[in-house]
Amino acid sequence: MTEKAQDKPQLLRETDEEARRLARTLMRDARYMALAVLDPATGFPSASRALTATDLDGVPVILASALSGHTKGLLADPRCSLLAGEPGKGDPLAHPRITVQCLANVVERPGEAHDRLRTRFLDFHPKAALYVDFPDFRFFRLVPQSAALNAGFGRAYALTCHDLLSDESVDASA
């Protein structure tokens, strides 16, 4: 390593178990997240708010209407990202947050995966019972590919999908 490279400050910390735990907690506890998709009509990123829950393995799940722009975006291009983390008092950038890059998988119904996600989603969002069974609504599993965790000032981490998910076995195609 050159002297110049050694003098450069390290922007990312080595991912440790504390960072993994915080990342999983931010995703698991989020009742909603910002969801960004690519708009199929314009190609521009489009962000919205989506109710979220997680599957057994920690994969974020959304329930979306076929009428929504983000559903159209996910069906045209499964690449998306989620932003989780709530600001508290003071500087909103001082609070932990995570951006997760994902690939969206539609969950077909009827089926075991749909039934499992329906139960888990309604446990987290009971009011969704009003529309969960409408024919235009479907679940998407947003399978993490990588993530950027900002755990607070000077505490940035790059995470892999393995850092984010639990060891629970779930059919990834579901």
Secondary structure in CASP SS format (residue, H / E / C, confidence):
PFRMAT SS
TARGET T0000
AUTHOR 0000-0000-0000
METHOD secondary structure of the structure
MODEL  1
M C 1.00
T C 1.00
E H 1.00
K H 1.00
A H 1.00
Q H 1.00
D H 1.00
K C 1.00
P C 1.00
Q C 1.00
L C 1.00
L C 1.00
R C 1.00
E C 1.00
T C 1.00
D C 1.00
E H 1.00
E H 1.00
A H 1.00
R H 1.00
R H 1.00
L H 1.00
A H 1.00
R H 1.00
T H 1.00
L H 1.00
M H 1.00
R H 1.00
D H 1.00
A C 1.00
R C 1.00
Y E 1.00
M E 1.00
A E 1.00
L E 1.00
A E 1.00
V E 1.00
L E 1.00
D C 1.00
P C 1.00
A C 1.00
T C 1.00
G C 1.00
F C 1.00
P E 1.00
S E 1.00
A E 1.00
S E 1.00
R E 1.00
A E 1.00
L E 1.00
T E 1.00
A E 1.00
T E 1.00
D C 1.00
L C 1.00
D C 1.00
G C 1.00
V C 1.00
P E 1.00
V E 1.00
I E 1.00
L E 1.00
A E 1.00
S E 1.00
A C 1.00
L C 1.00
S C 1.00
G H 1.00
H H 1.00
T H 1.00
K H 1.00
G H 1.00
L H 1.00
L H 1.00
A H 1.00
D C 1.00
P C 1.00
R E 1.00
C E 1.00
S E 1.00
L E 1.00
L E 1.00
A E 1.00
G C 1.00
E C 1.00
P C 1.00
G C 1.00
K C 1.00
G C 1.00
D C 1.00
P H 1.00
L H 1.00
A H 1.00
H C 1.00
P C 1.00
R E 1.00
I E 1.00
T E 1.00
V E 1.00
Q E 1.00
C E 1.00
L E 1.00
A E 1.00
N E 1.00
V E 1.00
V E 1.00
E C 1.00
R C 1.00
P C 1.00
G C 1.00
E H 1.00
A H 1.00
H H 1.00
D H 1.00
R H 1.00
L H 1.00
R H 1.00
T H 1.00
R H 1.00
F H 1.00
L H 1.00
D H 1.00
F H 1.00
H C 1.00
P H 1.00
K H 1.00
A H 1.00
A H 1.00
L H 1.00
Y C 1.00
V C 1.00
D C 1.00
F C 1.00
P C 1.00
D C 1.00
F E 1.00
R E 1.00
F E 1.00
F E 1.00
R E 1.00
L E 1.00
V E 1.00
P E 1.00
Q E 1.00
S E 1.00
A E 1.00
A E 1.00
L E 1.00
N E 1.00
A C 1.00
G C 1.00
F C 1.00
G C 1.00
R C 1.00
A E 1.00
Y E 1.00
A E 1.00
L E 1.00
T E 1.00
C H 1.00
H H 1.00
D H 1.00
L H 1.00
L C 1.00
S C 1.00
D C 1.00
E C 1.00
S C 1.00
V C 1.00
D C 1.00
A C 1.00
S C 1.00
A C 1.00
END
